[in-house]
Amino acid sequence: MAGQKTFPYRAAVVSCNGECPASAGFQCKYGCVGCGNCMAVCESGAIVWNENQTAQVDEELCTACGACVKACPQEVIHIHECANYIVVRCSNQDKGKAAKEVCRVSCIGCGICEKTCTAEAVKVVHNCAVIDERLCLSCGMCAVKCPRHVIGDLRGIF
């Protein structure tokens, strides 16, 4: 179990929602491949498989050591500032139609989140939303407006 954390703290987060499972005959080439490398190197036991067979991090157990970040061959795990609860759960860089074909909830780069963000913290880069955690106010408006529900709130509020 991880030690007592002071706020704000850091934890790993996986930028993939797992809605494009290989078992369905297709998979996003940018997402979690379920290799288990991250779980193998996580000394705190913070990484588990979710219902979509995608790596998911328990931020209460995560020590933000970064071992999983280095071990991920897809580079979909990053260290996240937990004072900011809003995250993008997608790494797909394909354009709209192509992204929709491999994942029912992939980012399609529509830009609604970018237009909605009053703090200018959200940008669409390579057809995928990216949040600058230094600018994000955690208001959740981008999550509310996202038509594909790619942007989410780690607290589960939005």
C-alpha positions in Angstrom: 0.0 0.0 0.0 1.3 3.5 -0.9 2.2 5.9 1.9 0.2 8.9 2.9 -0.1 11.4 0.1 -0.2 15.1 0.3 -2.3 17.1 -2.1 -1.7 17.7 -5.0 -0.1 14.4 -5.8 0.9 12.6 -8.9 -0.2 9.2 -10.3 0.0 7.4 -13.6 -3.0 7.4 -15.9 -3.6 5.4 -19.1 -4.6 7.3 -22.2 -6.8 4.6 -23.6 -10.3 3.6 -22.8 -10.1 0.1 -24.2 -13.2 0.3 -26.3 -11.3 -1.2 -29.3 -10.5 -4.7 -28.0 -8.5 -7.0 -30.2 -10.9 -9.8 -29.3 -13.5 -8.0 -31.5 -11.2 -8.4 -34.5 -9.8 -4.9 -34.6 -7.7 -2.7 -32.4 -6.5 0.9 -32.4 -2.8 0.9 -33.2 -2.4 3.7 -30.7 -4.1 2.1 -27.7 -3.2 -0.4 -24.9 -2.4 -3.8 -26.4 -2.8 -5.6 -23.1 0.8 -6.8 -23.0 1.0 -6.6 -19.2 4.4 -4.9 -19.1 3.1 -2.1 -16.9 1.7 -4.5 -14.4 4.9 -6.5 -14.3 7.0 -3.5 -13.3 4.5 -1.9 -10.9 5.9 -2.6 -7.4 2.9 -1.0 -5.7 0.3 -3.2 -7.4 -1.6 -0.1 -8.7 -2.2 -1.4 -12.2 -5.1 -3.8 -13.0 -7.1 -4.9 -16.0 -10.4 -3.1 -16.5 -13.5 -4.7 -18.0 -12.1 -4.0 -21.5 -8.8 -5.7 -20.8 -7.0 -2.4 -20.7 -4.5 -1.3 -18.1 -6.1 0.9 -15.4 -4.3 2.6 -12.6 -5.5 2.8 -9.0 -4.3 6.3 -8.1 -4.6 5.5 -4.4 -1.9 2.8 -4.7 0.2 4.5 -7.4 3.5 6.0 -6.2 4.2 7.8 -9.5 7.6 6.1 -9.9 7.3 6.1 -13.7 8.2 2.5 -14.2 5.0 1.8 -16.0 5.5 4.8 -18.3 8.9 3.4 -19.4 7.6 -0.1 -19.8 4.6 0.7 -22.0 5.4 -0.1 -25.6 2.5 2.0 -26.8 3.4 5.1 -24.7 -0.2 5.5 -23.5 0.7 5.8 -19.8 1.9 9.1 -18.4 2.3 10.7 -15.0 -0.7 12.9 -14.2 -1.0 15.8 -11.7 -3.9 14.6 -9.5 -5.0 18.1 -8.6 -6.4 18.1 -12.1 -9.1 15.4 -12.5 -9.9 15.9 -16.2 -8.1 13.4 -18.5 -8.3 12.3 -22.2 -8.7 8.6 -22.4 -7.6 8.2 -26.0 -4.4 8.3 -27.9 -5.8 7.6 -31.4 -4.3 9.9 -34.0 -6.4 8.8 -37.0 -8.8 11.2 -38.5 -12.5 11.1 -37.6 -14.0 8.4 -39.8 -10.9 6.1 -39.5 -10.9 6.6 -35.7 -14.6 5.7 -35.5 -14.0 2.5 -37.4 -11.6 1.0 -34.7 -13.1 2.4 -31.6 -16.7 3.5 -30.7 -15.4 6.2 -28.3 -12.2 7.4 -29.9 -11.3 11.0 -30.2 -12.1 12.2 -33.7 -10.4 15.6 -33.4 -13.6 17.5 -33.8 -12.3 20.4 -31.7 -15.4 21.0 -29.6 -13.3 20.6 -26.4 -10.8 23.1 -27.6 -13.5 25.7 -28.4 -15.3 25.0 -25.1 -12.2 25.4 -22.9 -12.1 29.0 -21.5 -8.6 28.4 -20.0 -7.2 27.4 -23.4 -5.9 24.2 -21.8 -7.2 21.8 -24.5 -5.7 21.5 -27.9 -6.3 19.0 -30.7 -2.9 17.7 -31.7 -2.6 15.0 -34.4 -6.4 14.5 -34.4 -6.6 13.9 -30.6 -7.4 16.1 -27.7 -4.5 17.0 -25.3 -4.9 18.8 -22.0 -2.2 21.1 -20.7 -2.5 20.3 -17.0 -0.7 23.5 -16.1 -3.6 25.5 -17.6 -6.6 23.3 -16.8 -9.1 24.5 -14.2 -10.8 21.1 -13.9 -14.1 22.7 -14.6 -15.1 19.7 -16.7 -16.8 21.6 -19.6 -14.7 19.8 -22.1 -15.8 16.5 -20.7 -19.4 17.6 -20.7 -19.3 18.8 -24.3 -17.2 15.9 -25.8 -19.6 14.1 -28.1 -17.6 10.8 -27.9 -17.1 10.9 -24.1 -13.3 10.6 -24.6 -12.6 13.3 -22.0 -13.5 12.2 -18.5 -13.3 13.1 -14.9 -11.3 10.7 -12.7 -13.7 11.5 -9.9 -16.6 10.3 -12.0 -18.6 13.5 -11.7 -18.8 14.5 -15.4 
